[in-house]
Amino acid sequence: MFHATTTLTLTGAQGPQGDKGADGAQGPQGLKGADGAQGPQGDKGADGAQGPQGLKGADGAQGPQGLKGADGAQGPQGPQGLKGDTGAQGPQGPAGPVTAPSGRGGSIRTFTGPVGTSGITVFYRVPEGKTFVITDIIAINQFGQPGFINIGDGVYGNAFVPACAMKPNSPACTTSFQAGLRIEAGERIQGQQIPDLAGLVWVTISGYEF
């Protein structure tokens, strides 16, 4: 015969909470969670103080030359400069030919004769209304003594020309007048030795009359 046995367990009222036990050891770190969504942009902060100036950079290469600009307007004329010194006189040019268009053609005259050791030798008296221009005189002393011949009218004449000797290395016998030696109307063309030379001096006088 079977008999059932029943066990009755009675639970009493809960007792007071005991003291907290000591913390257990920290467990391992868990996995990183997913990043949260980005929050909204914050307001702009105040500008910071300006930093120090940087070093000067290297100069760049020179660029190509630009086009020439337009010429400016001409300025006013400056004051006239000082007059320069007069240049030296140029050499005398050769005598031009004596031709009719020059007023000499047909009026050229030549007188030749001796001038003695004393007194005056008259070669020609210029007519009224005329003027005679002496261009060349040749005076040769036959004995070679140097001296001068006074040519022209009056005590002092119009010119003193050298009388040369017909010897080697003697001075030139011809005297030429670039502008001519004028003998006016009524005056005489004459010669006189200055000083008196030994012997005759042969004189040839050339010129033209107008």
C-alpha positions in Angstrom: 0.0 0.0 0.0 1.3 3.2 -1.1 1.4 6.2 1.2 2.0 9.9 0.1 4.2 12.0 2.3 4.0 15.8 2.2 6.7 18.1 3.4 5.6 21.5 4.5 8.3 24.3 4.3 7.5 27.5 6.1 9.4 30.8 5.1 10.0 33.2 7.8 10.0 37.1 7.4 13.1 38.6 5.5 15.9 39.6 7.7 17.8 42.9 7.7 20.2 43.7 4.7 23.7 42.7 5.4 26.8 44.9 5.0 28.1 45.7 1.4 30.6 43.3 0.4 34.0 44.3 -1.0 34.1 45.5 -4.7 35.0 42.9 -7.0 37.8 43.1 -9.5 37.2 45.4 -12.6 36.0 43.6 -15.5 37.6 44.0 -19.0 36.8 47.2 -21.1 33.8 46.8 -23.3 33.8 47.5 -27.0 33.8 51.1 -28.3 30.4 52.3 -28.9 29.4 53.9 -32.3 30.2 57.6 -32.7 27.3 59.9 -32.0 26.0 62.3 -34.6 28.0 65.6 -35.0 26.6 68.5 -33.1 25.8 71.9 -34.6 28.7 74.3 -35.3 29.4 76.6 -32.5 29.7 80.4 -32.7 33.0 81.9 -34.2 35.5 82.7 -31.6 37.2 86.1 -31.3 40.2 86.8 -33.7 43.5 86.0 -32.2 46.3 88.6 -32.0 48.3 89.2 -35.3 51.5 87.2 -35.5 54.9 88.8 -36.3 55.8 89.8 -39.9 57.4 87.0 -41.9 60.8 87.3 -43.6 61.1 89.1 -47.0 60.8 86.7 -49.9 63.4 86.5 -52.7 63.0 89.1 -55.5 61.3 87.7 -58.6 62.9 87.7 -62.0 62.8 91.1 -64.0 59.9 91.3 -66.4 60.3 92.2 -70.1 60.8 95.9 -71.0 57.6 97.7 -71.6 56.8 99.6 -74.9 58.2 103.0 -75.5 55.9 105.8 -74.4 54.8 108.6 -76.6 57.2 111.6 -76.9 56.4 114.5 -74.7 55.7 118.0 -76.0 58.8 120.0 -76.8 59.8 122.3 -74.0 60.4 126.1 -74.4 63.6 127.2 -76.0 66.4 128.0 -73.6 68.4 131.2 -73.5 71.1 131.8 -76.2 74.5 130.6 -75.2 77.6 132.8 -75.0 79.4 133.7 -78.2 82.4 131.5 -78.9 85.9 132.7 -79.5 86.7 133.9 -83.0 88.5 131.1 -84.9 92.0 131.6 -86.4 92.2 133.2 -89.8 92.4 130.6 -92.6 95.2 130.5 -95.1 95.1 133.0 -97.9 93.6 131.6 -101.1 95.1 131.8 -104.5 94.7 135.0 -106.5 91.8 134.8 -109.0 92.3 135.3 -112.7 92.1 138.8 -114.1 89.2 138.8 -116.5 87.0 141.4 -118.2 84.0 140.6 -116.1 86.0 141.5 -113.0 86.4 145.0 -114.2 90.2 144.6 -114.9 90.1 143.2 -118.4 91.4 145.7 -120.9 92.6 148.1 -118.1 95.7 146.1 -116.9 98.9 148.1 -117.0 102.5 147.3 -116.4 105.4 149.9 -115.9 109.0 148.9 -115.9 112.1 151.2 -115.4 115.1 151.9 -113.3 115.1 153.7 -110.0 118.4 155.6 -109.5 120.5 156.1 -106.4 119.1 159.6 -105.9 115.9 161.4 -106.7 112.5 160.0 -107.6 111.5 158.1 -110.7 108.0 158.7 -111.9 106.3 155.9 -113.8 102.8 157.1 -114.2 100.3 159.8 -113.1 96.7 158.6 -112.7 94.3 160.6 -114.9 91.4 162.5 -113.4 88.3 160.4 -112.7 90.4 157.2 -112.5 91.9 155.1 -109.8 94.9 152.8 -110.3 95.3 149.6 -108.1 98.8 148.2 -107.8 98.7 144.4 -107.4 102.4 143.3 -107.9 105.8 144.9 -107.7 109.2 143.4 -108.6 112.3 145.2 -107.5 115.8 143.8 -108.3 119.1 145.4 -107.3 121.7 144.8 -110.0 124.6 144.9 -107.5 122.9 142.7 -104.8 122.8 145.2 -102.0 119.6 144.8 -99.9 117.3 147.7 -99.4 113.8 149.1 -100.0 111.9 151.0 -102.7 109.4 153.6 -101.6 106.4 153.3 -104.0 103.7 156.0 -104.4 103.2 159.7 -104.1 104.2 161.9 -101.3 107.2 162.0 -98.9 106.4 158.7 -97.3 104.8 157.1 -100.3 102.2 154.3 -100.1 104.4 151.2 -99.5 107.9 150.1 -98.9 108.9 147.0 -100.8 112.2 145.0 -100.5 114.7 145.1 -103.4 116.3 141.7 -103.8 119.6 140.6 -105.2 120.0 138.2 -108.1 122.0 135.8 -106.0 121.3 132.3 -104.6 119.2 132.2 -101.4 118.2 135.8 -101.9 114.7 136.9 -100.7 111.8 136.8 -103.1 111.8 139.6 -105.6 108.0 139.9 -106.0 105.6 141.7 -103.6 101.9 141.1 -104.0 99.0 143.1 -102.4 96.0 141.0 -101.6 93.6 143.9 -101.5 95.6 146.1 -103.9 97.5 149.3 -103.4 95.2 152.2 -104.4 96.6 155.3 -106.2 94.0 157.9 -106.6 93.4 160.4 -109.5 96.1 163.0 -109.9 98.6 161.0 -107.8 101.9 159.6 -109.2 103.2 156.1 -109.3 106.9 156.6 -108.5 109.9 154.9 -106.9 112.7 156.0 -104.6 115.6 154.0 -103.1 115.5 153.8 -99.2 118.4 154.0 -98.4 120.3 154.9 -101.5 121.7 151.7 -102.9 124.8 151.1 -105.0 123.6 151.0 -108.5 120.2 150.9 -110.2 117.1 149.0 -109.0 115.0 147.7 -111.8 111.3 148.0 -110.9 108.2 146.4 -112.6 104.8 147.6 -111.4 101.6 145.8 -112.4 98.0 146.7 -111.7 94.7 147.8 -113.2 92.9 151.1 -113.7 89.2 151.8 -113.4 
